[in-house]
Amino acid sequence: MIDDPAFSRLGFGVSGPHAGWAMPRHATEDLVHRAVGLGVTLFDTAPSYGKGEAERRLGRALRTVPRDKVFVATKAGIGPGGRRDFSAGAVEMSLRASLDRLSMDHVDLLLLHGPAPAEMSDKLIRHLEAFRERGMVRYLGVCGRGGELDAAIDTGAFQAIMAPVNSGLSDIETARLERARAAGLRVLGIEVMAGTTRRRLPRSRGDLWYWARQTRRSLLGTAPVVPVNTPQLGLKWALENGPADALVCLTTRHANLAENARLAALEARASAS
Ligand SMILES: NC(=O)c1ccc[n+]([C@@H]2O[C@H](COP(=O)([O-])OP(=O)(O)OC[C@H]3O[C@@H](n4cnc5c(N)ncnc54)[C@H](OP(=O)(O)O)[C@@H]3O)[C@@H](O)[C@H]2O)c1
């Protein structure tokens, strides 16, 4: 069971706009430092975000932060060039390259990035366990949306799963996440605000990035449909009702980061009293 004070209720995703042209490097680093200052100490990234750029930015930003004060998650299985490979050898090379980009000797959580159930082979799981024994990772997990998460729970080899957590979850999806938690896995929620952000004229390069993603999702018919209609209500819903231990959110704005941290702290105080 993951038990670490740095595994904060609100996490910060270093992805998308933080992985390329949409945000300058120093702006990502400033937000990471602000997050740590606000008690948001769980960070999520991946090799495929900006061909490794997101990991490099996160590693650079965290150089000045004591390693045990933050909980860093990254992924493996989709490489910087977008190529899928869940073979044991490729996952090991991916982890080594991530550690190099992050300038770290270990990551706290290594998530397989959307494997098919058949790709979680016994050989791969033995390799993942060897990474833990060697101290390269502390915990193992799977990031996904459907049956691959059921398979991951059933193996008993993982301590966490990452999946969408928002008010548009179906009963099957909710039951899956509850089953994971009952089995002692931590659930990291993503897409907490999916479907809640308003369409408006882009005001920053970050907004342009979101606009492009939203347009792509609309064209593909994969845009999530959720009952709540603002990002704040999306986060509030997930904090109060979502079957998750941590919520990993993405933002390019200091004001939104502070607002999200305030909502998460309010909820922590309410559940403690
Ligand atoms: N989506 C995926 O497929 C996926 C897959 C694997 C992992 N992840 C992880 O999940 C993280 C979260 O990404 P996500 O795609 O799920 O996005 P999300 O956190 O659900 O939503 C991000 C959007 O919400 C806006 N926002 C955040 N706080 C706000 C506030 N207080 N008020 C108004 N707007 C607010 C952001 O805009 P501003 O920048 O303007 O604040 C941005 O447009 C990623 O960084 C990544 O680490 C995502």
The ligand as a MOL file (V3000), in Angstrom:
LIG
                    3D

  0  0  0     0  0            999 V3000
M  V30 BEGIN CTAB
M  V30 COUNTS 48 52 0 0 0
M  V30 BEGIN ATOM
M  V30 1 N -6.0240 13.1930 -20.3180 0
M  V30 2 C -5.2980 12.1170 -20.5190 0
M  V30 3 O -5.4570 11.3810 -21.5230 0
M  V30 4 C -4.2470 11.7030 -19.5010 0
M  V30 5 C -3.6760 10.4420 -19.5990 0
M  V30 6 C -2.7410 10.0390 -18.6590 0
M  V30 7 C -2.3890 10.9050 -17.6420 0
M  V30 8 N -2.9150 12.1540 -17.5570 0 CHG=1
M  V30 9 C -2.4630 13.0360 -16.4480 0
M  V30 10 O -3.5530 13.8030 -15.9880 0
M  V30 11 C -3.1420 15.1700 -15.8920 0
M  V30 12 C -4.3380 16.0500 -15.9940 0
M  V30 13 O -4.6930 16.2400 -17.3580 0
M  V30 14 P -6.1720 16.1570 -17.8950 0
M  V30 15 O -6.0760 16.0460 -19.3610 0
M  V30 16 O -6.8810 15.0890 -17.1520 0 CHG=-1
M  V30 17 O -6.7480 17.6160 -17.5810 0
M  V30 18 P -7.6400 18.2090 -16.3600 0
M  V30 19 O -6.7400 18.3960 -15.1650 0
M  V30 20 O -8.8940 17.4680 -16.1750 0
M  V30 21 O -8.0470 19.6390 -16.9570 0
M  V30 22 C -7.1370 20.6040 -17.3250 0
M  V30 23 C -7.9280 21.8250 -17.7930 0
M  V30 24 O -8.5910 22.4330 -16.6900 0
M  V30 25 C -8.2480 23.8210 -16.6240 0
M  V30 26 N -8.2300 24.1940 -15.2100 0
M  V30 27 C -7.5050 23.6310 -14.1960 0
M  V30 28 N -7.8230 24.2140 -13.0140 0
M  V30 29 C -8.7590 25.1840 -13.2910 0
M  V30 30 C -9.4610 26.1170 -12.5060 0
M  V30 31 N -9.2980 26.1970 -11.1790 0
M  V30 32 N -10.3230 26.9490 -13.1440 0
M  V30 33 C -10.5230 26.8910 -14.4690 0
M  V30 34 N -9.8960 26.0160 -15.2690 0
M  V30 35 C -9.0140 25.1600 -14.6870 0
M  V30 36 C -6.9070 23.9440 -17.3130 0
M  V30 37 O -6.7430 25.2340 -17.8730 0
M  V30 38 P -5.6520 26.3020 -17.2920 0
M  V30 39 O -4.3170 25.8440 -17.7810 0
M  V30 40 O -6.1100 27.5760 -17.9000 0
M  V30 41 O -5.7420 26.2630 -15.7910 0
M  V30 42 C -7.0560 22.8890 -18.4080 0
M  V30 43 O -7.7670 23.4490 -19.5100 0
M  V30 44 C -2.1200 15.3240 -17.0070 0
M  V30 45 O -1.2720 16.4240 -16.7880 0
M  V30 46 C -1.3840 14.0160 -16.9120 0
M  V30 47 O -0.3840 14.1000 -15.9100 0
M  V30 48 C -3.8500 12.5520 -18.4600 0
M  V30 END ATOM
M  V30 BEGIN BOND
M  V30 1 1 1 2
M  V30 2 2 2 3
M  V30 3 1 2 4
M  V30 4 1 4 5
M  V30 5 2 4 48
M  V30 6 2 5 6
M  V30 7 1 6 7
M  V30 8 2 7 8
M  V30 9 1 8 9
M  V30 10 1 8 48
M  V30 11 1 9 10
M  V30 12 1 9 46
M  V30 13 1 10 11
M  V30 14 1 11 12
M  V30 15 1 11 44
M  V30 16 1 12 13
M  V30 17 1 13 14
M  V30 18 2 14 15
M  V30 19 1 14 16
M  V30 20 1 14 17
M  V30 21 1 17 18
M  V30 22 2 18 19
M  V30 23 1 18 20
M  V30 24 1 18 21
M  V30 25 1 21 22
M  V30 26 1 22 23
M  V30 27 1 23 24
M  V30 28 1 23 42
M  V30 29 1 24 25
M  V30 30 1 25 26
M  V30 31 1 25 36
M  V30 32 1 26 27
M  V30 33 1 26 35
M  V30 34 2 27 28
M  V30 35 1 28 29
M  V30 36 1 29 30
M  V30 37 2 29 35
M  V30 38 1 30 31
M  V30 39 2 30 32
M  V30 40 1 32 33
M  V30 41 2 33 34
M  V30 42 1 34 35
M  V30 43 1 36 37
M  V30 44 1 36 42
M  V30 45 1 37 38
M  V30 46 2 38 39
M  V30 47 1 38 40
M  V30 48 1 38 41
M  V30 49 1 42 43
M  V30 50 1 44 45
M  V30 51 1 44 46
M  V30 52 1 46 47
M  V30 END BOND
M  V30 END CTAB
M  END
